[in-house]
Amino acid sequence: AHFFLKPRPGGGLAWAKGSYDSLRGRIESEWKIEGDAVVYDFAVPANTTATLYLPAKDRSAVTEGGKPAESAEGVKFLRREGDCAVFELGSGSYRFVGGK
């Protein structure tokens, strides 16, 4: 199974959280604004992949687990698209941090 994650922080909200119980398990998406950064948490169930469209001025400004996102385990940078860096995620839990 493959899912698409497209968080859109802002709109006067400080955080948002959602989940979906798929046939493969629960997929979760959450973001919260912390100072000048946005912290994103995602969970992708086993035997599942997800395409993540993460708002980012520059992919090098995005980290996952404290390291550059594109070099994090389970994360593959695909391309830039509009105002987003597009990544493919394997199954697992992720914490991305990016600028507002």
C-alpha positions in Angstrom: 0.0 0.0 0.0 1.1 3.6 -0.6 -0.1 6.8 1.0 0.4 10.5 0.4 1.1 12.9 3.3 0.7 16.6 2.6 0.8 18.6 5.9 0.0 22.3 5.7 1.0 24.1 8.9 -0.5 27.5 9.5 -3.9 29.0 9.1 -3.9 30.3 12.6 -3.4 26.8 14.1 -0.5 25.9 16.3 -0.8 22.2 15.7 -2.8 19.5 14.0 -3.0 15.7 14.2 -4.8 13.1 12.2 -4.7 9.3 11.6 -6.2 6.8 9.3 -6.8 3.1 10.0 -5.9 1.4 6.7 -6.0 -2.3 6.0 -2.2 -2.4 6.7 -2.4 -0.5 10.0 -2.7 3.0 11.3 -1.0 5.9 9.5 -0.5 9.0 11.6 0.4 12.6 10.8 1.0 15.4 13.2 2.6 18.8 13.2 3.2 21.5 15.7 4.8 25.0 15.6 7.7 25.3 18.1 9.3 28.8 17.9 10.7 29.3 14.5 10.4 25.7 13.5 7.7 23.2 12.6 8.0 19.7 14.1 6.3 16.9 12.1 5.6 13.4 13.4 4.6 10.6 11.0 4.0 6.9 11.4 3.9 4.6 8.4 2.6 1.0 9.0 4.6 -2.2 8.1 4.7 -3.2 4.4 3.6 0.3 3.4 5.3 3.4 1.8 4.3 7.0 1.8 5.1 10.0 -0.3 5.6 13.1 1.9 5.2 16.6 0.5 6.9 18.7 3.2 6.7 22.5 3.0 10.4 23.6 2.8 12.3 26.5 1.2 15.3 24.2 0.9 15.6 20.4 1.5 18.9 20.9 3.3 17.0 22.9 6.0 14.9 19.8 6.9 16.1 17.2 9.4 14.8 13.8 10.5 16.0 12.4 13.8 18.5 15.2 14.1 20.3 14.6 10.8 19.7 15.9 7.2 16.4 14.3 6.1 17.8 12.9 2.8 20.4 10.9 4.7 18.0 9.5 7.4 17.2 5.8 7.4 14.0 5.0 5.6 13.9 8.4 3.9 14.6 9.1 0.2 14.6 12.5 -1.4 12.6 12.4 -4.7 12.3 16.0 -6.0 11.3 19.6 -5.4 7.7 20.4 -6.3 6.3 23.9 -5.8 7.1 25.0 -2.2 7.7 21.4 -1.1 10.5 18.9 -0.7 9.1 15.5 -1.7 10.4 12.4 0.1 9.5 8.7 0.0 9.1 7.1 3.5 9.4 3.4 4.3 7.5 1.9 7.2 8.4 3.3 10.6 8.1 6.4 12.8 9.7 9.7 11.8 10.2 13.2 13.3 11.0 15.9 10.8 11.9 19.5 11.7 11.8 22.4 9.3 11.5 26.1 9.3 8.3 28.0 9.2 
